[in-house]
């Protein structure tokens, strides 16, 4: 697929995705994405995003909890 920002051909990679669902934030590791080698833009298939939502809504293993600060500029 071509990146919509710079027309470079994307490559398939496993990435860490920050994902928001039902007002909560999650960090999901090992997610397949198409990644632009030029600008780093990521593209996810709808079935991948649906699978993440389904996993998070059901029983799932939590590797660890993170303490995150929220700031405003």
GROMACS elastic network, one bead per residue, 0.5 to 0.9 nm:
[ bonds ]
;  ai    aj funct       b0    kb
    1     7     6  0.88195   500
    1     8     6  0.83604   500
    1     9     6  0.57372   500
    1    10     6  0.56595   500
    1    11     6  0.81326   500
    1    34     6  0.77560   500
    2     5     6  0.86703   500
    2     6     6  0.80767   500
    2     7     6  0.50880   500
    2     8     6  0.54800   500
    2    10     6  0.58890   500
    2    36     6  0.79590   500
    3     6     6  0.57688   500
    3     8     6  0.53914   500
    3     9     6  0.63134   500
    3    10     6  0.63552   500
    3    35     6  0.82234   500
    3    36     6  0.60444   500
    3    38     6  0.88912   500
    3    39     6  0.86538   500
    3    41     6  0.73155   500
    3    42     6  0.86418   500
    3    43     6  0.86075   500
    4     7     6  0.58207   500
    4     8     6  0.82650   500
    4    41     6  0.88315   500
    5     8     6  0.82251   500
    5    39     6  0.80415   500
    5    41     6  0.82392   500
    6    36     6  0.86685   500
    6    38     6  0.76006   500
    6    39     6  0.76657   500
    7    10     6  0.88026   500
    7    36     6  0.88272   500
    8    36     6  0.64260   500
    8    37     6  0.72330   500
    8    38     6  0.66733   500
    8    39     6  0.87376   500
    9    35     6  0.85936   500
    9    36     6  0.65427   500
    9    37     6  0.76290   500
    9    38     6  0.88539   500
   10    34     6  0.55255   500
   10    35     6  0.50372   500
   10    37     6  0.63914   500
   10    38     6  0.87304   500
   10    41     6  0.87887   500
   10    42     6  0.85450   500
   10    43     6  0.87529   500
   11    33     6  0.81096   500
   11    34     6  0.53113   500
   11    35     6  0.53295   500
   11    36     6  0.64912   500
   11    37     6  0.71520   500
   12    32     6  0.68380   500
   12    33     6  0.57206   500
   12    35     6  0.62748   500
   13    30     6  0.88359   500
   13    31     6  0.80493   500
   13    32     6  0.57594   500
   13    33     6  0.55710   500
   13    34     6  0.63159   500
   13    35     6  0.66213   500
   14    29     6  0.79838   500
   14    30     6  0.50616   500
   14    31     6  0.51185   500
   14    33     6  0.62420   500
   14    34     6  0.87251   500
   15    28     6  0.85254   500
   15    29     6  0.63442   500
   15    30     6  0.53761   500
   15    31     6  0.51850   500
   15    32     6  0.63696   500
   15    33     6  0.67889   500
   15    35     6  0.89958   500
   16    27     6  0.68224   500
   16    28     6  0.56524   500
   16    30     6  0.58967   500
   16    31     6  0.61637   500
   16    32     6  0.88908   500
   17    26     6  0.81573   500
   17    27     6  0.57843   500
   17    28     6  0.51701   500
   17    29     6  0.63588   500
   17    30     6  0.82056   500
   17    31     6  0.67713   500
   18    25     6  0.69695   500
   18    26     6  0.58227   500
   18    28     6  0.63562   500
   18    29     6  0.88217   500
   19    24     6  0.83273   500
   19    25     6  0.57193   500
   19    26     6  0.51118   500
   19    27     6  0.61628   500
   19    28     6  0.69765   500
   19    52     6  0.85134   500
   19    53     6  0.89128   500
   20    23     6  0.64165   500
   20    24     6  0.55505   500
   20    26     6  0.61939   500
   20    27     6  0.88273   500
   21    24     6  0.54137   500
   21    25     6  0.65155   500
   21    26     6  0.77913   500
   21    53     6  0.70545   500
   21    56     6  0.80939   500
   21    57     6  0.86638   500
   22    25     6  0.84992   500
   26    56     6  0.86040   500
   28    31     6  0.69153   500
   28    52     6  0.80590   500
   31    44     6  0.86654   500
   31    48     6  0.78085   500
   31    52     6  0.87931   500
   32    44     6  0.71980   500
   32    45     6  0.84989   500
   32    48     6  0.75217   500
   33    42     6  0.61924   500
   33    43     6  0.55898   500
   33    44     6  0.50111   500
   33    45     6  0.74252   500
   33    48     6  0.86360   500
   34    41     6  0.82635   500
   34    42     6  0.56585   500
   34    44     6  0.64738   500
   34    45     6  0.85499   500
   35    38     6  0.88269   500
   35    39     6  0.85440   500
   35    40     6  0.57918   500
   35    41     6  0.57295   500
   35    43     6  0.64267   500
   35    44     6  0.89890   500
   36    39     6  0.57696   500
   36    41     6  0.53054   500
   36    42     6  0.65825   500
   36    43     6  0.85608   500
   37    40     6  0.57021   500
   37    41     6  0.81669   500
   38    41     6  0.82827   500
   44    47     6  0.83329   500
   44    48     6  0.65184   500
   44    49     6  0.68882   500
   45    48     6  0.52398   500
   45    49     6  0.66100   500
   45    50     6  0.87702   500
   46    49     6  0.51541   500
   46    50     6  0.60956   500
   46    51     6  0.85299   500
   47    51     6  0.60465   500
   47    52     6  0.86428   500
   48    51     6  0.50839   500
   48    52     6  0.63308   500
   48    53     6  0.87824   500
   49    52     6  0.51006   500
   49    53     6  0.63120   500
   49    54     6  0.86809   500
   50    53     6  0.51114   500
   50    54     6  0.61654   500
   50    55     6  0.85753   500
   51    54     6  0.50918   500
   51    55     6  0.60713   500
   51    56     6  0.85928   500
   52    55     6  0.51203   500
   52    56     6  0.61520   500
   52    57     6  0.85890   500
   53    56     6  0.52242   500
   53    57     6  0.61129   500
   53    58     6  0.86681   500
   54    57     6  0.52237   500
   54    58     6  0.63115   500
   55    58     6  0.53299   500
   55    59     6  0.70682   500
   55    60     6  0.64233   500
   56    59     6  0.70859   500
   56    60     6  0.64369   500
   57    60     6  0.82489   500
   62    65     6  0.74751   500
